[in-house]
Each structure stands twice: as structure tokens, then as C-alpha cells.
């Protein structure tokens, strides 16, 4: 059996393509983006909504692509371009066929994860937990849409023992289409919350959309559900109505199959005693926050259910820390100021915003340091958006936040709710708050930044981290 991800004869047979250029053995990677393409990858020149991958062939060659998969109708315009070409009728269809064959040849276990909050963190924790048990493959970053799932399938190595797929959505029908390609043995729904509510009439409708993940389960597959979630009964009923008999639960409820017995929350980690499908364990969780414990209970249940080594998984999870944009901490020294930045910039909805504020409330700044929340608009919440933003005032006060910076038009209602109760400043754009924060930050402060992805809060994180680098360069 070849050590290559895909041999050239396999690629030509699966895609129905023809080779123009020099014969090569095969490839060890697949890419649709020249910015992240690695040497020796096969570049698929897919056509998106605004860009055509065929316009980037030269960049793919410059970065060391072994070959480019291109459309028959475009080949005449590529005459004179350097590199090897696999010419097909439809590039997107060729990538889909590669993913289909990859799934068919995989003899290990496939796990799919969806939910309103915690998908990526759970996926990465699953990867950490299963890796000591055998070759493990997972989605890169938040590759959970159509292209992300196809790429994750096409990149899955031959010897994969555990494949972990994150599946997201922006509207109804999306999860159902993606999970049919993945065909998981076990599907996890982390929770159902008011995310993307602008595309749905109600949270119940979101539940039905998340439940689409049941439709792609292999025969006899298993569903893992959050027993603490308000929509647990609804989801379990949907699962049974679709013929799914194996339902495993996790949470703090005593009825959960994977349940927390005792939780001790610390500033930088947590201690958990739990019963995992009847096996009692104790572990240190390498990332703080009660919401993170829910993810870990789901991960441990999956490990135990699929027969992997639970002790190796718990050891791996003790070293697992929060991800960039999802709670990662940065100690920053800038000139005469030293402070902590908690990066929650990747995305936000009411549930994840509440969790982030609770996490900030856990922290005890040193000396005269303050808890500072820098919050931006939560997008795609539909007609109830104003109420969701106003409701954050209670959480801000309950978690003893000392100062709040608010960004965006939707945050005006939170500003009004907090007026006279807490130090609060509001601006319309992220660029305006960057200078403001730099000036007003004190030593020993703890900053937490969170907003929907469209608010571009990563610019603020980069600006603060750049200050850190600039200070080091000045020394």
C-alpha cells in the first residue's frame, strides 16, 4: 500500500481526469487556497462566488504544488503556464469524488460534531484525546462548511483510525447535506442556542436543523446529546423518530451517562470528578470555565463509547488549553504595563457571551487590576437582537466586571442598560476602540474581547499583541 495520500493513478481514475505535464508519483495533501498550500499538494482550482481558482495557478506552482486540478473549459487559457495539470470536466465534482472515495476506504471510526457553541473546541479536544490511541484526522481550524468538509474528507490519510469532523450551518438543510458525505459512526450535538437566529423562526427550528446530523449516521450509529440542554427531550425524540436507538448523554444531570460528580473551577484550569459510562475518573482540565467542562464530558463519553483508552485521553486533556479566538490567554508586557488578554474574538452569540463573561468573573486581577470586557455586536440574531444585547447587562454586573468597552450599533442598548451602573464607553467601529483601549489599560488589568466574527475583533487582538512585539523589539 502506498504511503502517499493519493497516487497519481488513483487521482486520474477517481476524477476521470487526464494528465498534462510530467508523470509524478502522487500527493500528500490537497488544497483549494494558494495561501495555505504546502509543497507537494494537489491544488484544486475551484470557482467560488467571487474568485476563480484558475486565476491563481501561477501562485500554486510557485508554492510547490505537485499539480493543479483544472477545468477542461479553462485549459486553453492555461497554455504556457508551468506545472502539471489534471484536467477534468468539473473541478468541484472532482474534489467531491475524491472525498467520497476517501470516506469509502476509511475503516476506522468517524465522529461528527455540531452545535451552537463549542464545536471547534470539542473537535480539537476530541483530537487531543484520541491521538494517543491511534492515527487521528480532524478538520483544520473551523473548516465546517461545504468546502471545509470536502477538504477534510479528501485529506484523510489511509491509516486513519479516528476521523473527527466539525459540521456547521448558516441555515436549514446545510448540516443534512454535509453529514451525508461524512457518514459518522457517532454524532455529537454540543447544545442548541440562539445562534444564526436571523435565519430561523425560533430556537426550536434551530434544533430541527441541528438534528439533521442524525440523517447521515451509519446504520446502528450513536448520538451523543447534552442532557442539560433545554432542547434535550426534543432532540432525543427526533432521534428516536428517525430510528436511532443508541442515545448517549452527557452533562451535570444525575441522569447523564457521562456526568460530572464534582467540579472545582480555578482561574487557569478546573478539576473534574466524573462518571464516564460507569467508570469513575478524576482529572485536571487544562482550560478554565464551566462551559468547557461540558465539552470534556462529551469528549470522554465518546472515547469510552468507542473503546479507546480513557486514561490516555484524560492525560492528554490535562494539557489541552483554550484555542486562539476561543479563550486563549496572552500575558502582555507593553512598556510600563503588564496585563492579561483573553482572546474570545472568533464569534459570539448570547450563550457564548454569557460563558465568556462568567470566565472573566472567575479571574481575580492582581493588585489594583480590573476586569475589563470589550464586547462587540452579536450578529444574525433576528428580531430579538436588541433584547439579547440588553440582557447581557445582568451577566456583566453578576460577574463583577469593572469596565466595559462596547463596539457597534447593536451594543447601544447594552450601553443604555448599564448607564449609571458601571464604567462604560461605546464606539461604533473597532478601529475607534483600539486607541481607546491602549490608552486606558492599566497594569494588572484582565481584558476579555468578544464579538461576532463580522465585527473584526481580531484586529484589536492583533493590535494588542503587536504592542507586545513592538515593546520587545525596543528593548
Secondary structure, DSSP 8 states (H G I E B T S, - for coil): --SSSEEHHHHHHHHT-EEES----EES-EES-TTT--TT-EEE--B-SS-BGGGGHHHHHHTT-SEEEEEGGGGGGGTT--S-EEEES-HHHHHHHHHHHHHHH--SEEEEEE-SS-HHHHHHHHHHHHHTTS-EEE--TT--SHHHHHHHHHT--TT-SEEEEE---SSTTHHHHHHHHH--SEEEE----SSSGGGSSSHHHHHHHHGGGGGG--TT-EEEEETTSTTHHHHHHHHHHTT--EEEEEESSTT-SEEEEEEEE-SS-EEEEEEETTEEEEEEESS--HHHHHHHHHHHHHHHHTT--HHHHHHHHTT---BTTBBEEEEEEETTEEEEEEEE-S---HHHHHHHHHHHHH---STT--EEEEEE---S-GGGHHHHHHHHHHHHHHTT--EEEEESGGGHHHHHHHTTTSEEEEESSHHHHHHHHHHH--TT-EEEEE--GGG-THHHHHHHHHHHHHHHHH-
